[in-house]
Each structure stands twice: as structure tokens, then as C-alpha cells.
Amino acid sequence: MLLTHIRIRTIENNGKRMVGVVSLTLDDMIVVHDVKILINEDGLFLAMPSRMKKNGTFSDIVHPIRKDVRTAIEKIVFEGYRYMTEQNLTALDLYPVSEKADMTEQVYEDFEIRDDSNYAE
């Protein structure tokens, strides 16, 4: 499975921890929306889509099972987010330009930035 499109959007930070939202497209077939980029004292953190349970805790709706998959996604997303903040951008669309066997082999440099204003959420 490969990441075939990554859309990162910044969120106006009004003192909240959430600084961005990500949509991940897998194999041009499945899109995972509402992956959140959070910031805390340790740096950036990726929170998968979740729902609140009756007891007030959150449960992930979708999440990577393997740590190496989460790490690969985080590295690409965080590098894209850093680029956005350096360039003062509010959205970024990344598409792969190199063939990899699976997403654990993908790195930020394997993606190119494209203007994709026709992308439907």
C-alpha cells in the first residue's frame, strides 16, 4: 500500500494545540480525512481520526497497526507541514514521483508539490 496523495491544511492557531489537518489517499482508492497535526511541548504529533466514547475518552476510527507505518506517515506529513510554515502556505498537495514497494519506503523527497485546487473533500 502506498500514499498516493497527501493534502495538508493549516489551521489558524488561536491558542489551541491543533495546527493542521491532513487527508491521506491510499493506493488511489481510499481516503482518510481528519488526521490532525497537534503541537505540544515535545513537538508535532499526528492524531488519527477518532470519536468520543460515552465515558469522555477518545477511540481511533482508523490507525496504523505497525509502528513503522505510523513513523513513515509522520515523517512525510511533518516535513510537508514544516515546508508550509516556512513558505507561509495554507495548503499543500503532495503526490509521489517515484515508485516504492510500500509506504514504509516512502520519504518526503519522493513527493512533489502540485497545485490541486480541484480536489474535492
N, C-alpha and C positions, 0 to 999 in steps of 0.2 A: 504494500500500500504506500502511495506517495502523496505528498502535499502538492496539489496542482494549482492552487490559488490561495493566497493569504491576503485578506483585507484587514488593515489595521486603521482604526479611527481613534483620534484623541478625544478625551472628554474634558471639558472645561473644569479644571480642578478648583473647586471652591472650598478647600479645606478637607475634602474627602480623600479617602485612600485610593479610590478608583481613578486611574488616569487614562485608560484606554479600553476599547472593546475590539475583539478580533472575531472574524469569521474564517474558518478553515475548510477548504474544499479538499476532499479525499478522492483520488482517482477520477476526478471529473464526474463523480456520481453522488457523493454525499456531502452536505454542507453542515457544519456545526457552528451555529451562531451563538453569540453572547458569551464568548470566552473573555473573561475580564483580566485586564492588566492592573494589578494593585501595587502600591508602593508602601513600604514600611521602613523601619529603621535599618533593616538588613538589605534593602534594595527592592528590586522588582520581583513580583510573584504572579504566577498565572493561576487564576481560579477558573475551573471548568464550570459549565452551566449547571445550576443547582436549583433545588426548590426547598422551601422551608417546610419542615415537618411540624406536626401539631405541638411538639414539645419545644419549638423555637430553634432547634438545630437545623443545619442545612445538610442535604444529601445530594451528591453529584448525580446528574441525569446521565451524563456521558463523561468518561475519563479514560486516559491511557492506563492499560493494565501493567505495562512494563515501564520501569524507571527510565530506560534508555530512550524510549519513545517520547516520554514527557520531557526529558532533557533536550532531545533534538528539537522538539517544537519550541520549547522555551528559548533556546539559543537563537533560533531564526527570528521569532517574534520580538524578543528583546533587542536584537541588533536592528531590526526594522524600526522599532519604536525609538531607539536612540537616534537613528538617522533622521526620523521625522522631527524629533525635537531640535536637533542641530540645524535642520533646514527650515524649521518653523512651518511644517506641513500639518494639516489636519486629517489627512487620509493618505493611505499608501496601499497600492495593489502590487503584489509580488507574484510572479509566475516563474516556474522553473525553466532554465535554459540548458540544463544538462541532464542526461539520463543517469539515474541511480537505481539500484536494485530495490531499495526500500527507504522509508523516511528516516531511519536511523543513520543513513549515509548522507542525507541532505544537510547542507550548511547554507548560511545566508548568501555566500558567494555564488551558489548555484541558481540564484533567482535574479530576475531583472525587474525593474520598476516599470510599470506601464500605467498610462492614464486609462482608467476603465470607468468613465463616468456613466456608462450604460449598464453597469452591474446592478441587478435587482436583488434586493434583500428579502 
